[in-house]
Amino acid sequence: MAYKCEICAKGPRAGKNVSHSKRATVRVFKPNLFRRRILQQGTPKRVYVCSTCIKTTPSLTF
C-alpha cells in the first residue's frame, strides 16, 4: 500500500528531530489517513483519504 491520499496525493515527507543539544536525526512525517468509501463513476470504492480532505470535501463529511 502506498501511504498516500487518493484525492490530494499527500504522502510521507522527510523532516528532522532536533534535540535540546541541536543534534538532528532524520524522521518521516506521515499524513493522517483514513479509509473512506467514495463513489467513482457510480460504483462505491474504498480509498485512503487524509483528514484535511475529509474536512474540506462536503461529500466525505457525515
VENSULJO-V931114 format. One record per residue. RES is the residue in one small letter. D_LAST is the distance of its C-alpha to the last C-alpha in whole Angstrom. Layout:
res: {RES & RES}
d_last: {D_LAST & D_LAST}
This chain:
res: {m & a & y & k & c & e & i & c & a & k & g & p & r & a & g & k & n & v & s & h & s & k & r & a & t & v & r & v & f & k & p & n & l & f & r & r & r & i & l & q & q & g & t & p & k & r & v & y & v & c & s & t & c & i & k & t & t & p & s & l & t & f}
d_last: {26 & 26 & 24 & 22 & 19 & 19 & 18 & 20 & 22 & 22 & 24 & 27 & 29 & 32 & 33 & 36 & 36 & 39 & 40 & 42 & 46 & 44 & 44 & 41 & 40 & 37 & 34 & 30 & 27 & 24 & 21 & 18 & 17 & 14 & 14 & 11 & 12 & 12 & 15 & 18 & 21 & 19 & 19 & 16 & 17 & 16 & 16 & 16 & 14 & 15 & 13 & 14 & 13 & 9 & 10 & 12 & 11 & 9 & 8 & 7 & 4 & 0}
